[in-house]
């Protein structure tokens, strides 16, 4: 991993604070640099944990205030006490409001998780060394061991006669592992080059955008699935309704 990819640099990438050239370079390196992929995944996981902790702490604080209110006898002369409690609740909600709004933006990621299931194995083996490597990769994929499957799939050559499916499974495995840029690059390749699996790629690409907090990029893909009335059309319609 390049030395310049510091904590602050990766944080800027997640905050969309890099310029176009910096972003393009990092995303290109993500294609092949496993250490960089792991480091970026750790950054995402840490952010999610911090957000969850902040929500829990805010919820506990508001709950304590209301319990305090319930334990008091609010009558005539206690009106001022009630007003102080109400003001405290308003203050907490105001301070937390910005965070809750940002959390709403990340909620589609959790929503996507409820729809994310690996695409079934439709690859076959024919006994060559190349196919043996593919079989090894797919055994890991079918076992849900995406950390093993991903690099094995990435190592397969683009000249493989079934590379459209290999790229699809690579994208799904990357999505399962949280490497959204890798997933999107592979799924876009399938979307552009494979007529048979274009709708499948659209579905997983939409999920990858939702998990990457790019809701507006996901919407047209979901709508296209609904309009086509084919693969995952019902699920795409549900997702669009839940994103309203």
C-alpha positions as CSV (number, residue, x, y, z in Angstrom):
1,X,0.0,0.0,0.0
2,X,1.3,3.4,-0.9
3,X,2.6,5.5,2.0
4,X,0.4,8.4,1.1
5,X,-2.7,6.4,1.9
6,X,-2.8,7.5,5.5
7,X,-5.8,7.5,7.8
8,X,-6.6,11.1,6.9
9,X,-6.3,10.4,3.2
10,X,-8.7,7.4,3.3
11,X,-11.0,9.5,5.5
12,X,-11.0,12.2,2.9
13,X,-11.9,9.6,0.3
14,X,-14.9,8.4,2.3
15,X,-16.0,12.0,2.8
16,X,-15.6,12.6,-1.0
17,X,-12.9,15.1,-0.3
18,X,-10.3,14.0,-2.8
19,X,-10.0,15.7,-6.2
20,X,-10.9,13.7,-9.3
21,X,-7.3,12.6,-10.0
22,X,-6.7,11.5,-6.4
23,X,-9.9,9.5,-6.4
24,X,-9.2,7.9,-9.7
25,X,-5.7,6.8,-8.6
26,X,-6.9,5.4,-5.3
27,X,-9.8,3.4,-7.0
28,X,-7.4,2.0,-9.5
29,X,-5.1,0.9,-6.7
30,X,-8.0,-0.7,-4.9
31,X,-8.4,-3.1,-7.9
32,X,-5.1,-4.9,-7.0
33,X,-4.0,-3.8,-3.6
34,X,-5.4,-6.2,-1.0
35,X,-3.8,-4.3,1.9
36,X,-5.5,-1.1,0.7
37,X,-8.8,-2.9,0.3
38,X,-8.6,-4.2,3.9
39,X,-7.6,-0.8,5.3
40,X,-10.5,1.0,3.6
41,X,-12.9,-1.7,4.9
42,X,-11.6,-1.2,8.4
43,X,-12.3,2.6,8.0
44,X,-15.9,1.9,7.0
45,X,-16.5,-0.5,9.8
46,X,-15.1,1.9,12.4
47,X,-17.3,4.7,11.1
48,X,-20.4,2.4,11.4
49,X,-19.5,1.5,14.9
50,X,-19.0,5.1,16.0
51,X,-22.4,6.1,14.4
52,X,-24.2,3.2,16.1
53,X,-22.6,4.2,19.5
54,X,-23.6,7.8,19.1
55,X,-27.2,6.8,18.3
56,X,-27.3,4.6,21.4
57,X,-25.9,7.2,23.7
58,X,-28.3,9.9,22.4
59,X,-31.2,7.5,22.9
60,X,-30.2,6.7,26.4
61,X,-29.8,10.4,27.3
62,X,-33.3,11.3,26.0
63,X,-34.7,8.3,27.8
64,X,-33.2,9.4,31.1
65,X,-34.7,12.8,30.8
66,X,-38.1,11.5,30.2
67,X,-37.8,9.1,33.1
68,X,-36.8,12.1,35.2
69,X,-39.9,13.9,34.1
70,X,-42.1,10.9,34.8
71,X,-40.8,10.6,38.3
72,X,-41.8,14.2,39.1
73,X,-45.2,15.4,40.1
74,X,-45.7,18.2,37.6
75,X,-48.4,20.4,39.1
76,X,-48.9,24.1,39.4
77,X,-45.6,25.2,40.9
78,X,-43.7,22.5,39.0
79,X,-44.4,24.0,35.6
80,X,-40.9,25.6,35.5
81,X,-39.4,22.2,36.1
82,X,-41.3,20.7,33.2
83,X,-40.2,23.6,30.9
84,X,-36.6,22.9,31.9
85,X,-36.9,19.2,31.0
86,X,-38.6,20.0,27.7
87,X,-35.9,22.5,26.9
88,X,-33.2,19.9,27.6
89,X,-34.9,17.4,25.3
90,X,-35.1,20.0,22.5
91,X,-31.5,20.9,23.0
92,X,-30.4,17.2,22.8
93,X,-32.5,16.7,19.7
94,X,-31.1,19.8,18.1
95,X,-27.5,18.8,18.8
96,X,-28.2,15.2,17.6
97,X,-30.2,16.4,14.6
98,X,-27.3,16.8,12.3
99,X,-26.0,13.4,13.1
100,X,-29.4,11.7,12.8
101,X,-29.8,13.3,9.4
102,X,-26.5,11.9,8.3
103,X,-27.4,8.6,9.7
104,X,-30.6,8.7,7.6
105,X,-28.3,9.0,4.6
106,X,-26.4,5.8,5.6
107,X,-29.6,3.9,6.4
108,X,-29.9,2.6,2.9
109,X,-26.8,0.6,3.5
110,X,-28.5,-1.3,6.2
111,X,-31.6,-1.6,4.0
112,X,-29.5,-3.1,1.2
113,X,-28.2,-5.7,3.6
114,X,-31.7,-7.1,4.0
115,X,-31.8,-7.8,0.3
116,X,-28.2,-8.9,-0.3
117,X,-27.9,-12.6,-1.1
118,X,-25.1,-14.1,-3.2
119,X,-26.0,-14.9,-6.8
120,X,-26.3,-18.7,-7.2
121,X,-23.4,-20.6,-8.8
122,X,-24.0,-21.1,-12.5
123,X,-20.4,-21.8,-13.5
124,X,-19.2,-25.3,-14.5
125,X,-15.8,-26.9,-14.6
126,X,-14.1,-28.8,-17.4
127,X,-11.0,-30.2,-15.8
128,X,-8.2,-27.9,-17.1
129,X,-5.8,-26.2,-14.7
130,X,-7.6,-22.9,-15.4
131,X,-11.0,-24.5,-14.5
132,X,-9.5,-26.0,-11.4
133,X,-8.6,-22.5,-10.2
134,X,-12.1,-21.4,-11.0
135,X,-13.6,-24.4,-9.1
136,X,-11.4,-23.5,-6.1
137,X,-12.7,-20.0,-6.2
138,X,-16.3,-21.0,-6.5
139,X,-16.1,-23.5,-3.7
140,X,-15.1,-20.7,-1.4
141,X,-17.8,-18.5,-2.9
142,X,-20.5,-21.2,-2.4
143,X,-19.3,-21.7,1.2
144,X,-19.8,-18.0,1.9
145,X,-16.0,-17.5,2.3
146,X,-15.8,-14.4,0.3
147,X,-12.5,-13.3,1.7
148,X,-10.9,-16.3,0.1
149,X,-13.1,-16.3,-3.0
150,X,-12.5,-12.7,-3.9
151,X,-8.7,-12.8,-4.6
152,X,-9.1,-16.2,-6.3
153,X,-11.7,-14.8,-8.7
154,X,-9.6,-11.7,-9.3
155,X,-6.7,-13.9,-10.3
156,X,-8.6,-15.5,-13.2
157,X,-7.8,-14.1,-16.6
158,X,-10.1,-11.9,-18.5
159,X,-9.7,-14.2,-21.6
160,X,-11.6,-16.9,-19.8
161,X,-14.7,-17.9,-22.0
162,X,-17.0,-17.4,-19.0
163,X,-15.5,-14.1,-17.8
164,X,-18.8,-12.3,-17.7
165,X,-19.9,-14.7,-14.9
166,X,-16.5,-14.5,-13.3
167,X,-16.7,-10.7,-13.2
168,X,-20.2,-11.0,-11.8
169,X,-19.2,-13.3,-9.0
170,X,-16.1,-11.1,-8.3
171,X,-18.4,-8.1,-7.9
172,X,-20.7,-9.9,-5.6
173,X,-17.8,-11.2,-3.5
174,X,-16.3,-7.7,-3.3
175,X,-19.7,-6.4,-2.3
176,X,-20.1,-9.0,0.5
177,X,-16.6,-8.0,1.8
178,X,-17.4,-4.3,1.7
179,X,-15.1,-3.3,-1.2
180,X,-17.6,-1.2,-3.0
181,X,-15.4,0.4,-5.6
182,X,-14.1,-3.0,-6.7
183,X,-17.6,-4.4,-6.8
184,X,-18.9,-1.5,-8.8
185,X,-16.1,-1.7,-11.4
186,X,-16.7,-5.4,-12.0
187,X,-20.5,-5.1,-12.0
188,X,-20.3,-2.2,-14.5
189,X,-18.2,-4.4,-16.7
190,X,-20.9,-7.1,-16.7
191,X,-23.6,-4.4,-17.2
192,X,-21.8,-3.1,-20.3
193,X,-20.7,-6.4,-21.9
194,X,-23.1,-9.1,-20.9
195,X,-26.6,-9.1,-22.3
196,X,-27.5,-12.3,-20.4
197,X,-26.5,-11.0,-17.0
198,X,-27.1,-7.2,-17.4
199,X,-30.2,-7.2,-15.1
200,X,-28.4,-9.3,-12.5
201,X,-25.5,-6.8,-12.6
202,X,-27.9,-3.9,-12.3
203,X,-29.4,-5.4,-9.1
204,X,-26.1,-5.9,-7.3
205,X,-24.7,-2.6,-8.6
206,X,-27.8,-0.8,-7.1
207,X,-27.1,-2.6,-3.8
208,X,-23.5,-1.6,-3.9
209,X,-24.4,2.1,-4.4
210,X,-26.9,1.9,-1.5
211,X,-24.2,0.4,0.8
212,X,-21.8,3.1,-0.5
213,X,-24.3,5.8,0.5
214,X,-24.9,6.7,-3.2
215,X,-28.7,6.6,-3.2
216,X,-29.2,8.7,-6.3
217,X,-27.0,6.4,-8.3
218,X,-29.0,3.4,-7.2
219,X,-32.5,4.8,-8.0
220,X,-32.3,4.6,-11.9
221,X,-30.9,1.0,-11.7
222,X,-33.8,-0.1,-9.4
223,X,-36.3,1.7,-11.6
224,X,-34.9,0.0,-14.7
225,X,-35.4,-3.4,-13.1
226,X,-39.0,-2.5,-12.1
227,X,-39.7,-1.3,-15.7
228,X,-38.3,-4.4,-17.2
229,X,-40.4,-6.6,-14.9
230,X,-37.8,-9.3,-14.8
231,X,-35.0,-10.1,-12.4
232,X,-35.6,-8.9,-8.9
233,X,-38.4,-6.5,-10.2
234,X,-40.5,-6.9,-7.0
235,X,-37.6,-6.4,-4.7
236,X,-36.5,-3.4,-6.6
237,X,-39.9,-1.9,-6.3
238,X,-40.0,-2.5,-2.6
239,X,-36.6,-0.9,-2.2
240,X,-37.6,2.2,-4.1
241,X,-40.7,2.5,-1.9
242,X,-38.6,2.2,1.3
243,X,-36.2,4.8,0.0
244,X,-38.9,7.4,-0.4
